[in-house]
Amino acid sequence: MDQSILELIWDMGYGEYGNSFKVLNPSGSQKWSFTGYGCVAGDPDYPPCLYLQSQAVMSTDGILYVGSSDGNLKAINPDGTLKWVSPVGSSTPVVSLDGTIYVSNGDTLSAVNPDGSLKDAYATGHSLNTPTILAPDGTLYVVSNEKSTSRLFAFNTYSKGPALSSWPMYQHDAQHTGRLTIPGDLNGDGKVDCTDLTIVKAAWGKRAGQAGFNPAADVNGDKVIDIRDLSFVSRKLPLASQC
């Protein structure tokens, strides 16, 4: 899952508006698509159009969290199915090391358990709805988006920094160093080398659901670690590599 490229796609066609969240394999093929909400222009009631509006973030177990314009936070399983919906906010959340999800909505900052239940909430009295940032020391930062005077809020938490996933918060980390994953870089160290090839070999022949199956080694998303995955990583190795 961490080797997938996450992309928020806006699909707009004649008479209908909608959106979908698509996950692509490093090879460029589509892994799955999660359809959000939409509205039809010809509807006599013409309800407000609902759409996915925040940047998605990821937990260590591959769960994606994304906010939608109806004020809900949605959790999406690694296979693209909906895990849960929680009415805690639609801004870009952050996932902590202990699995707690922090998200702002209106004037309230909420802490959500991994199962979607509310853990805690704090009303600031000021409009938030901005991405929440979690520092390595566990301090949580959020800025109000008021037109007159913006305020920076800092909260102490019991979390020990952001989750160790490929994208735990807005722009990846507190320094906003986010970048796309390098195809073939299975361990996320910024390069493709023999270590990445070893990851594939260690899970060789394993299928999804079997002990020893490593999703990071399944680069083409076919749920089996085989010669296709090994060949893909091998082709990304620097010339003259000897593994």
C-alpha positions in Angstrom: 0.0 0.0 0.0 2.8 2.4 0.8 4.2 2.0 -2.7 1.0 3.2 -4.3 0.7 6.7 -5.7 -2.2 8.5 -4.1 -4.1 10.9 -6.3 -7.3 12.8 -5.8 -9.1 12.9 -9.1 -11.9 15.3 -9.9 -14.2 13.9 -12.6 -16.5 16.5 -14.1 -18.9 15.6 -16.9 -21.9 17.2 -18.6 -24.8 17.5 -16.2 -23.1 15.6 -13.4 -20.4 16.4 -10.9 -18.6 13.9 -8.8 -15.2 12.8 -7.7 -13.3 9.6 -7.0 -10.1 8.8 -5.1 -7.9 6.6 -7.1 -4.8 4.6 -6.1 -2.3 3.7 -8.8 0.4 1.0 -8.7 3.9 2.2 -9.3 3.6 0.7 -12.8 0.8 3.2 -13.5 -2.0 0.7 -13.5 -5.1 1.5 -11.3 -5.2 -0.5 -8.1 -8.6 0.6 -7.0 -11.0 3.6 -7.0 -13.1 4.9 -4.2 -16.1 6.9 -5.4 -17.1 9.9 -3.4 -20.3 11.9 -3.6 -21.8 14.0 -6.4 -24.9 15.9 -7.5 -27.0 15.9 -10.6 -27.7 19.3 -12.2 -31.2 18.2 -13.3 -32.3 17.2 -9.8 -35.4 19.4 -8.9 -34.2 19.7 -5.3 -30.6 20.3 -6.4 -28.9 19.3 -3.2 -25.4 20.7 -2.5 -22.6 18.8 -4.3 -20.6 16.7 -1.9 -17.0 15.9 -2.6 -13.7 14.7 -1.1 -11.8 17.9 -0.2 -8.8 17.2 2.0 -5.4 15.7 1.3 -5.4 12.0 2.2 -3.2 10.7 5.0 -2.2 7.1 5.8 -1.8 5.0 8.9 1.0 2.4 9.4 -1.5 -0.4 8.6 -2.5 1.2 5.3 -5.8 2.9 6.3 -6.4 6.1 4.4 -8.2 9.1 6.0 -9.8 11.8 3.9 -12.3 14.6 4.7 -15.4 15.3 2.6 -17.5 18.4 2.2 -20.3 17.1 4.3 -18.1 17.5 7.4 -17.3 13.8 7.7 -14.0 12.1 8.0 -13.8 8.9 6.0 -11.6 5.9 6.6 -10.8 3.8 3.6 -9.4 0.2 3.9 -6.2 -0.8 1.9 -8.5 -2.6 -0.6 -10.5 0.6 -1.3 -13.6 -0.3 0.7 -15.1 2.1 3.2 -14.1 1.3 6.8 -16.1 4.0 8.7 -17.4 7.5 8.6 -17.2 10.0 11.5 -18.8 13.4 11.7 -15.7 15.1 13.2 -14.5 17.3 10.3 -13.4 17.5 6.7 -10.0 19.2 7.0 -6.7 17.3 6.4 -6.1 15.1 9.4 -2.9 13.8 10.9 -2.3 10.2 12.2 -0.2 9.8 15.3 2.2 7.0 16.3 -0.4 5.5 18.6 -3.0 5.5 15.9 -5.0 8.5 17.1 -6.4 10.7 14.3 -6.5 14.5 14.9 -8.8 16.6 12.7 -10.3 20.1 13.0 -13.8 21.2 12.1 -15.5 24.5 12.8 -14.0 25.7 16.0 -13.3 22.2 17.4 -10.2 20.0 17.3 -11.1 16.3 17.7 -9.1 13.3 18.6 -10.5 10.1 17.0 -9.7 6.5 17.8 -8.7 4.1 15.0 -12.2 2.6 15.1 -13.8 5.9 14.3 -15.1 6.6 17.8 -14.5 10.1 19.4 -11.6 10.1 21.9 -11.6 13.7 22.9 -12.6 17.2 21.6 -11.6 20.8 22.4 -13.6 23.9 21.3 -11.3 26.8 20.6 -14.0 29.4 19.9 -12.2 30.2 16.6 -12.7 29.0 13.1 -10.2 26.2 12.3 -10.8 23.9 9.3 -7.1 23.9 8.4 -4.6 21.0 8.2 -3.4 19.7 11.6 0.3 19.3 12.1 1.9 17.0 14.7 5.5 17.6 15.7 7.9 14.8 16.6 7.6 15.7 20.3 3.8 15.2 20.2 2.9 18.9 20.1 -0.2 19.4 17.9 -0.4 22.7 15.9 -3.4 24.1 14.1 -4.0 27.6 12.7 -7.4 29.4 12.7 -8.5 30.7 9.3 -10.3 33.9 10.4 -10.1 36.9 8.0 -9.2 39.4 10.7 -6.6 37.8 12.9 -5.3 34.2 12.5 -4.2 32.4 15.6 -1.8 29.5 16.1 -2.9 26.9 18.6 -0.6 24.4 20.2 -1.9 21.4 22.1 -0.1 18.9 24.3 -0.9 15.3 23.4 0.0 11.8 24.7 1.1 10.9 21.1 4.8 10.4 20.5 4.9 12.1 17.1 3.3 11.2 13.7 2.8 7.7 12.5 5.6 5.9 10.8 3.8 5.7 7.5 4.6 7.0 4.0 2.1 10.0 4.5 0.9 10.6 8.0 0.0 14.3 7.7 -0.4 17.3 5.4 2.7 17.5 3.1 4.1 14.4 4.8 5.8 16.0 7.9 6.1 19.2 10.0 8.7 20.5 7.6 6.5 19.9 4.5 9.1 17.8 2.7 6.5 15.6 1.0 7.4 14.0 -2.3 6.3 11.2 -4.5 7.7 7.7 -3.8 10.4 6.6 -6.2 9.2 3.6 -8.2 11.0 0.5 -6.9 12.0 2.1 -3.6 10.2 -0.4 -1.4 11.7 0.8 2.0 11.2 4.5 1.4 14.9 5.5 1.8 14.9 7.6 -1.3 16.8 5.2 -3.6 16.5 1.9 -5.3 19.2 -0.6 -4.3 19.8 -4.2 -3.4 17.9 -3.8 -0.1 14.7 -3.3 -2.1 15.4 -6.4 -4.2 15.9 -8.3 -0.9 12.4 -7.2 0.2 10.9 -8.9 -2.8 13.0 -12.1 -2.4 12.1 -12.3 1.3 8.4 -12.5 0.3 8.9 -14.6 -2.8 5.9 -16.8 -3.7 3.7 -15.4 -1.0 0.1 -14.5 -1.7 -2.1 -11.9 0.1 -3.4 -13.4 3.3 -0.4 -15.8 3.7 2.2 -15.4 6.5 5.2 -13.6 5.1 3.3 -11.6 2.4 4.6 -8.1 2.2 2.4 -5.5 0.4 5.4 -3.3 -0.3 6.9 -6.1 -2.4 3.7 -6.5 -4.4 4.6 -3.7 -6.8 2.1 -4.5 -9.5 -0.8 -5.1 -7.0 -1.8 -8.6 -8.2 -1.6 -9.9 -4.6 1.2 -12.4 -5.3 5.0 -11.8 -5.1 6.5 -13.3 -8.2 8.9 -12.7 -11.2 6.9 -9.6 -12.3 7.7 -7.8 -9.0 11.3 -8.9 -9.0 11.8 -7.8 -12.6 10.2 -4.4 -12.0 12.6 -3.6 -9.1 15.6 -5.1 -11.0 15.0 -2.7 -13.9 15.0 0.3 -11.5 18.4 -0.6 -10.0 21.4 1.6 -11.0 23.6 0.3 -13.7 26.4 -2.1 -12.6 24.5 -3.0 -9.4 25.5 -6.4 -8.1 22.9 -8.0 -5.8 
